[in-house]
Amino acid sequence: MLSIFDTIKKVAIKIDHAIKTEDLGYSDSENTSGEEQLKLDVKCDYIIEQAFKDISIVKALVSEEKEGVLVLHDDGKYTICYDPLDGSSLADVNLSVGTIFGIYEGELKGENLVAAAYVVYGPRIELLLATKEETPLHYRANEGLFDFIKEIKLEEKGKLNAPGGTQQNWSGHHKTFVDDLFAEGYRLRYSGGMVPDLHQILLKGGGIFSYPGTSDKPDGKLRQLFEVIPFAFMFEQAGGQAVNDKGMRLMELIPAHPHDTSPCFFGSNYEINALKEAYGVKA
């Protein structure tokens, strides 16, 4: 596992360089969801693929930017599912973006995730790593190396509210839930980038990020293997919760397809319990 984490650190430095120097325009291709690919998405996907191709414990890669599974080593132990550059459309206006990694052993489902990591590219490069044995560990890049900062632990109740999805497509009970949080004094923090928004909640001690099912996307927008399950793992390891709109733990998801999506809610315990109540989920 150490070789995977070391590779992620090397990848982070290369992707940060690409963000600062590469063409930010669109390519002539689409990803598996039918979205136009930015040249930067393609470049970052290539950087990750090349970095892991010689890591023998990695059996396969599954990328948000590719269809299917890329087998690297038949006798490898782990499959790495990743979003090479989450929020890439924000790069051209110089907002923070990120990379997400889920490390699975065996069948690709929530309970088989053994570690997760994400990188934030902003004014500084920051990295969070989590395994089943410990709370998330926070690192910051310093001249190409990563210095350990601290362990991340959520408070029981936070102050931040990051509601995703187009508001006109929200259900009535979801809008009421969001409005009630603001009435309690929660602060709006939403950039349109999953990684920086969830990173802020983790580092600031709590709150909630929500991306519900909407009238135009009833199954949500965020992808289970690359985005939802890795962050669910991160939040649970930090002492919080991560559930879907039925109150089910996101770590119990079993995707039928590598690019399946899910409504998702990540937060500290107070906010997720309030969400369950608002959604009529019985304890």
C-alpha positions as CSV (number, residue, x, y, z in Angstrom):
1,M,0.0,0.0,0.0
2,L,2.9,2.3,0.7
3,S,4.0,2.2,-2.9
4,I,0.5,3.3,-3.9
5,F,0.5,6.3,-1.5
6,D,4.0,7.3,-2.7
7,T,2.8,7.1,-6.3
8,I,-0.2,9.4,-5.5
9,K,2.2,11.9,-4.0
10,K,4.3,11.9,-7.2
11,V,1.2,12.1,-9.3
12,A,0.0,15.2,-7.3
13,I,3.1,17.1,-8.2
14,K,2.8,16.3,-11.9
15,I,-0.9,17.2,-12.1
16,D,-0.3,20.5,-10.3
17,H,2.3,21.3,-12.9
18,A,-0.1,20.4,-15.7
19,I,-2.8,22.6,-14.2
20,K,-0.4,25.5,-14.2
21,T,1.0,25.0,-17.7
22,E,-1.3,22.9,-20.0
23,D,-4.0,24.1,-22.4
24,L,-7.3,24.5,-20.6
25,G,-9.5,24.2,-23.7
26,Y,-11.7,21.3,-24.8
27,S,-10.5,18.2,-26.5
28,D,-12.3,16.6,-29.4
29,S,-13.6,13.7,-27.3
30,E,-16.2,12.9,-24.7
31,N,-16.0,10.9,-21.5
32,T,-18.2,7.9,-20.6
33,S,-21.0,10.2,-19.4
34,G,-21.2,12.0,-22.7
35,E,-19.5,15.2,-21.3
36,E,-17.0,17.0,-23.4
37,Q,-13.5,16.3,-22.1
38,L,-11.1,19.1,-21.3
39,K,-7.6,18.6,-22.6
40,L,-6.5,18.9,-19.0
41,D,-8.8,15.9,-18.0
42,V,-7.1,13.8,-20.7
43,K,-3.6,14.8,-19.6
44,C,-4.3,14.1,-15.9
45,D,-5.8,10.7,-16.7
46,Y,-2.6,9.9,-18.7
47,I,-0.3,11.0,-15.9
48,I,-2.1,8.7,-13.4
49,E,-2.1,5.7,-15.8
50,Q,1.6,6.1,-16.6
51,A,2.4,6.4,-12.9
52,F,0.7,3.2,-11.9
53,K,1.5,1.0,-14.8
54,D,4.7,-0.3,-13.2
55,I,3.3,-0.7,-9.6
56,S,2.9,-4.5,-9.4
57,I,0.4,-4.6,-6.5
58,V,-2.1,-2.6,-8.7
59,K,-4.2,-5.1,-10.5
60,A,-6.3,-2.6,-12.5
61,L,-7.3,1.0,-13.0
62,V,-10.8,2.4,-13.4
63,S,-11.0,6.1,-14.5
64,E,-13.9,8.5,-14.7
65,E,-12.5,9.5,-18.0
66,K,-12.5,5.9,-19.5
67,E,-15.0,3.2,-20.2
68,G,-14.4,-0.1,-18.4
69,V,-11.4,-1.5,-16.5
70,L,-7.8,-1.2,-17.5
71,V,-6.0,-4.4,-16.3
72,L,-2.3,-3.7,-15.4
73,H,-1.1,-6.8,-13.5
74,D,-3.1,-10.0,-13.3
75,D,-1.5,-11.0,-10.0
76,G,-2.0,-7.5,-8.5
77,K,-4.0,-7.0,-5.3
78,Y,-5.7,-3.7,-5.6
79,T,-7.9,-1.8,-8.1
80,I,-7.6,1.9,-8.1
81,C,-10.7,3.9,-9.1
82,Y,-10.0,7.6,-9.6
83,D,-11.3,10.9,-10.9
84,P,-8.2,12.5,-12.4
85,L,-9.4,16.1,-12.1
86,D,-12.6,16.7,-10.3
87,G,-14.0,20.1,-11.0
88,S,-11.7,20.6,-14.0
89,S,-14.0,23.2,-15.5
90,L,-13.1,25.5,-12.6
91,A,-9.4,25.5,-13.5
92,D,-9.7,28.2,-16.2
93,V,-11.1,30.7,-13.6
94,N,-8.3,29.7,-11.2
95,L,-10.5,28.0,-8.5
96,S,-9.3,24.9,-6.6
97,V,-9.7,21.5,-8.1
98,G,-8.8,18.0,-7.0
99,T,-8.0,14.3,-7.7
100,I,-9.8,11.5,-5.9
101,F,-8.6,7.9,-5.4
102,G,-10.5,4.9,-4.1
103,I,-8.4,1.8,-3.5
104,Y,-10.4,-1.5,-3.6
105,E,-9.5,-5.1,-2.8
106,G,-11.7,-7.6,-4.6
107,E,-15.1,-6.7,-6.1
108,L,-15.7,-3.1,-6.7
109,K,-18.2,-2.2,-4.0
110,G,-18.2,0.0,-0.9
111,E,-17.3,-2.6,1.7
112,N,-14.2,-3.6,-0.3
113,L,-12.7,-0.1,-0.2
114,V,-9.5,-0.4,1.9
115,A,-8.1,3.1,1.6
116,A,-8.9,6.5,0.0
117,A,-7.0,9.6,-0.9
118,Y,-7.6,13.0,-2.4
119,V,-5.5,15.9,-3.5
120,V,-6.5,19.6,-3.6
121,Y,-4.7,21.9,-6.0
122,G,-5.1,25.4,-4.9
123,P,-2.8,28.1,-3.5
124,R,-1.0,25.0,-2.0
125,I,-1.1,21.3,-2.8
126,E,-2.8,19.4,0.0
127,L,-3.3,15.6,0.4
128,L,-5.5,13.5,2.7
129,L,-5.0,9.8,3.1
130,A,-7.2,7.4,5.0
131,T,-7.0,3.7,5.8
132,K,-9.2,1.4,7.9
133,E,-6.6,1.6,10.7
134,E,-6.6,5.3,11.3
135,T,-8.3,8.7,10.9
136,P,-7.5,10.7,7.8
137,L,-4.0,12.2,7.7
138,H,-3.5,15.7,6.3
139,Y,-0.3,16.5,4.3
140,R,0.9,19.6,2.5
141,A,3.4,19.7,-0.3
142,N,6.7,21.5,0.4
143,E,9.3,21.6,-2.5
144,G,8.1,18.3,-4.0
145,L,7.7,16.5,-0.6
146,F,4.7,16.1,1.6
147,D,4.9,17.2,5.2
148,F,2.5,15.7,7.7
149,I,0.2,18.3,9.2
150,K,-2.3,16.6,11.5
151,E,-5.0,13.9,11.9
152,I,-8.5,15.0,10.8
153,K,-11.4,14.6,13.2
154,L,-14.9,16.0,12.8
155,E,-16.8,17.7,15.6
156,E,-20.3,16.5,16.4
157,K,-21.8,19.6,14.8
158,G,-20.3,22.0,12.2
159,K,-21.1,25.4,10.7
160,L,-20.8,24.9,6.9
161,N,-23.6,24.1,4.4
162,A,-22.6,23.1,0.9
163,P,-25.7,22.3,-1.1
164,G,-25.2,20.9,-4.6
165,G,-27.5,20.5,-7.6
166,T,-29.7,23.1,-9.4
167,Q,-32.1,24.5,-6.8
168,Q,-35.1,24.6,-9.1
169,N,-34.8,20.8,-9.5
170,W,-34.6,20.1,-5.7
171,S,-37.5,18.3,-4.0
172,G,-39.6,20.4,-1.5
173,H,-38.3,18.5,1.5
174,H,-34.7,19.0,0.5
175,K,-35.1,22.7,0.0
176,T,-36.8,22.9,3.5
177,F,-33.8,21.1,5.0
178,V,-31.3,23.4,3.4
179,D,-33.2,26.5,4.4
180,D,-33.6,25.3,8.0
181,L,-29.8,24.9,8.3
182,F,-29.3,28.5,7.1
183,A,-31.9,29.6,9.6
184,E,-29.8,28.0,12.3
185,G,-26.9,30.1,11.2
186,Y,-25.0,27.8,8.9
187,R,-22.6,29.5,6.3
188,L,-22.9,28.8,2.6
189,R,-19.7,27.3,1.2
190,Y,-20.1,25.9,-2.3
191,S,-17.6,26.3,-5.1
192,G,-18.9,23.7,-7.6
193,G,-15.9,21.5,-6.9
194,M,-16.6,18.4,-4.7
195,V,-13.0,18.1,-3.5
196,P,-12.4,21.7,-2.2
197,D,-15.9,21.8,-0.7
198,L,-15.5,18.6,1.2
199,H,-12.0,19.4,2.1
200,Q,-13.2,22.6,3.7
201,I,-15.8,20.8,5.8
202,L,-13.2,18.2,6.9
203,L,-10.6,20.8,7.8
204,K,-13.0,23.2,9.5
205,G,-14.4,20.5,11.7
206,G,-17.8,19.8,10.3
207,G,-20.9,20.7,8.4
208,I,-22.7,19.0,5.5
209,F,-22.2,18.6,1.7
210,S,-25.3,17.5,-0.1
211,Y,-25.9,16.4,-3.6
212,P,-29.5,15.0,-3.7
213,G,-31.4,13.3,-6.4
214,T,-33.1,16.0,-8.5
215,S,-35.9,16.1,-10.9
216,D,-33.4,16.1,-13.8
217,K,-31.0,13.6,-12.2
218,P,-33.0,11.4,-9.8
219,D,-30.0,9.1,-9.2
220,G,-27.7,12.0,-8.4
221,K,-24.8,13.2,-10.4
222,L,-21.7,12.1,-8.5
223,R,-20.2,8.7,-9.3
224,Q,-20.1,6.0,-6.7
225,L,-16.7,4.4,-7.3
226,F,-14.6,7.5,-8.0
227,E,-16.2,10.2,-5.8
228,V,-19.0,9.0,-3.5
229,I,-17.5,5.9,-1.8
230,P,-14.0,7.3,-1.3
231,F,-15.3,10.4,0.4
232,A,-17.8,8.3,2.4
233,F,-14.9,6.3,3.7
234,M,-13.0,9.5,4.5
235,F,-15.9,11.0,6.5
236,E,-16.6,7.9,8.4
237,Q,-12.9,7.5,9.4
238,A,-13.0,11.1,10.5
239,G,-16.0,10.4,12.8
240,G,-18.8,11.6,10.6
241,Q,-21.4,10.0,8.5
242,A,-22.1,9.6,4.7
243,V,-25.6,8.4,3.5
244,N,-27.9,8.4,0.5
245,D,-31.4,9.8,0.4
246,K,-32.8,6.6,2.0
247,G,-30.4,6.9,4.9
248,M,-28.3,4.0,3.8
249,R,-24.6,4.2,4.4
250,L,-22.8,5.0,1.2
251,M,-20.2,2.5,2.2
252,E,-22.8,-0.2,1.6
253,L,-23.2,0.7,-2.1
254,I,-22.7,-2.0,-4.7
255,P,-22.4,-0.4,-8.1
256,A,-23.8,-2.3,-11.0
257,H,-21.6,-0.3,-13.5
258,P,-18.3,1.5,-13.0
259,H,-20.0,4.8,-13.7
260,D,-23.1,4.5,-11.6
261,T,-24.2,7.6,-9.6
262,S,-25.9,8.1,-6.3
263,P,-27.5,10.9,-4.2
264,C,-25.1,11.6,-1.4
265,F,-24.7,13.5,1.8
266,F,-21.5,13.8,3.8
267,G,-21.2,15.5,7.1
268,S,-20.8,15.5,10.9
269,N,-23.3,13.6,13.0
270,Y,-25.7,16.5,13.8
271,E,-26.3,17.4,10.2
272,I,-26.7,13.9,8.9
273,N,-29.1,13.0,11.7
274,A,-31.1,16.2,10.8
275,L,-31.0,15.2,7.2
276,K,-32.4,11.7,8.0
277,E,-35.2,13.4,10.0
278,A,-36.0,15.8,7.1
279,Y,-36.1,12.9,4.7
280,G,-38.4,10.8,6.9
281,V,-35.7,8.1,7.5
282,K,-36.6,6.0,10.6
283,A,-33.8,5.2,13.0
